[in-house]
Amino acid sequence: MRPAATAGRLVPLPALGGWVIGAVALAVVLAGLVLTPELRAYPRDWTVPAAAWIGEAMRWITGDTPLVEGLPTIKDVTRALAGVLGVVLDALRALIADGFRFTPGDGPFDLPPIPWFAIVAAAAVAAQALGGRRLTLLTVLGLLFLAVTGNWRSSMTTLASVLIAGTLAAALGLALGILASRSRRAERAVMPVLDLMQTVPVFSYLVPVLVLFGFGPVAAMTATIIYATPPMVRTTMLGIARVPPEIVEFGRMAGCNERQLLARVLLPVARPSLMLGLNQVIMMTLNMVIIASMIGAGGLGYDVLVALRRLDIGGGLEGGLAIVVLAMLLDRFSQEAATATASPAGAEVRRARRRTALVVAALLGLGWLAALAWPSIAGYPQDWVVTGREPLNELARWINVNLYEPLNLIKTAVLLGLMVPVKTFLLTMPWFTPPLLAFLAGLALGGVRLALKCGLMILAIMLVGLQAPAMTSLYLCGLGVVLATVLGIPLGVWGAGSDRAHRVLMAIGDVLQTMPAFVYLIPVVMLFRVGDFSALVAIVLFAIVPIVRYTDFGIRAVPPGLVEAGAMNGCTPRQILWRVRLPVAVPEILLGLNQTIMMALSMLVITALVGTRDLGQETYIALTKADTGRGLVAGLAIAFIAMTADRLIGKWAESRRRALGLA
């Protein structure tokens, strides 16, 4: 008998009956098919001019009149801040990349940078102290690759930006995370902002950043900080929340006040989570290097962007690989640092660390003094550069000549057999159907509150007149997620069943996740030209890693007792997989699906460069026209789609955990 407590409220799927909601959803879709084209399109007269309102508000905020009489304008404050950050960034870039110039112009440096060989030697010493022989070998080979391929100066320019942006993003994220963890009101205010920061495409806020900070490396660094801060906030909140209550009580009993409790108890215990957040910040700053180069960042990102514009396949791939190498080195260093700081250090360990720091400083200092005496040794010799750009370009030309017909046949078959029908169906769908379907899905999975959130977010996209771009986005992302899931789950199952396959898949996943999204476009455009098919291939390649990782993790995390129980009941290995492992791993697989959707939507903005006509294209057009309102509205539309998918899949995963007794 149903409990009385449920009589007065709407309950999720098991009590309502999924078939009822499913029937209503089917009726909504079928009813839309018989409507006239005039009734299917959202009426233009009903369009809310949100883009114009946001543009006017931005012009008012950034105008020459101060918001408060007697105080400087917002633009004055941000430009002053940009000046301070610019001095710090210029100093670090001069120290490791460009050298110091005290006379105007781009002539030879007056003081050289630290030589490349000194940086390699110092990094090798630090790697040996942190991770031993393996990390040392990886560091030396990685840095030599950057030098030998002629990417040393660009790599050091990128490294300078990453170090400063990463430090500021980590500090800001730590402060916000502490504030949110100590105050429920602050947490409620911070969480929606984090959702927007992680789902609104970077292109959408590049224009406001440009207006406030001006074109150049500082504006690029500011956009990077906005993009990279949320992971640090979330991991800080999580780390502090996981501190055992008895440790907190012990600190209070020892007489700690709130500040001492935070500095001496909470943060030291939460250090592993904080280091994980720092690692994520570093990865996200490197993912931004190509986008940041659009507003003056320079470095490796600019090299790849120029290669893309020239269709220089070899140069683009080589620059992208250099970014991957730099990302892997920073990732390994941050992981080893997290491991080294996870446990308290004794006196001997602290002395060893001081010795390592002194040796590193001595190598850098002696190298710089040597460069002062012989300036020519500061840069990597041009005669020693070995590049693979021309062979790669030759390979691209060979592929275009010899494989064009079969590749074009595959492309045409997928376009006509799958993509065009799906796109046509979604574009002819009545404007009110997507909000209703989102409402019904929320009703089935979480009740009225979730239904209203999801329905209203999708309705808002229609109200601002973005029905056609939104449906095109859903078509590309939907197909990309389906294909990534169909391919990724079997790969994850394979990895879970074989240690060798697991190691191979995880290594490939590391490379794919550290490679900037722009780099995916280079081989895709080389093989399939521009268009929706190329965008779909890039989305699948970029978004497949999470579903593989989470499927592998979920199956490996199935309790051994359940597997043994299945075997004792006579199940074959295949039956154990289908009836035990996969059902129990569904919550983790759903989380992987959630991350796959997020990554597909983030890739959508990048694929605007290959000719799509979706919300990503709207944000890119807004950037080229410096239209703040248009870019933010399109970005918010993508964020609403992402948050709707996140809420629905999160509720689905939660219900599966409860059903399996894992909640």
Secondary structure, DSSP 8 states (H G I E B T S, - for coil): ---GGGTTS---HHHH-HHHHHHHHHHHHHHHHTS-HHHHS--GGG---HHHHHHHHHHHHTSSS-SSTTS--HHHHHHHHHHHHHHHHHHHHIIIII-B--SSSS-S-SB----HHHHHHHHHHHHHHHHHHHHHHHHHHHHHHHHHTT-HHHHHHHHHHHHHHHHHHHHHHHHHHHHHHH-HHHHHHHHHHHHHHHHS-HHHHHHHHHHHH-SSHHHHHHHHHHHHHHHHHHHHHHHHHTS-HHHHHHHHHTT--HHHHIIIIIHHHTHHHHHHHHHHHHHHHHHTHHHHHTTT--HHHHHHHHHHHHT-HHHHHHHHHHHHHHHHHHHHHHHHHHHHHSS---HHHHHHHHHHHHHHHHHHHHHHHHHHH-GGGSS--GGG----HHHHHHHHHHHHHHSHHHHHHHHHHHIIIIIHHHHHHHHTS-TTHHHHHHHHHHHHHH-HHHHHHHHHHHHHHHHTT-HHHHHHHHHHHHHHHHHHHHHHHHHHHHHHH-HHHHHHHHHHHHHHHHS-HHHHHHHHHHHH-SSHHHHHHHHHHHHHHHHHHHHHHHHHTS-HHHHHHHHHTT--HHHHIIIIIHHHHHHHHHHHHHHHHHHHHHHHHHGGGGT--SHHHHHHHHHHTT-HHHHHHHHHHHHHHHHHHHHHHHHHHHHHHHHTT--
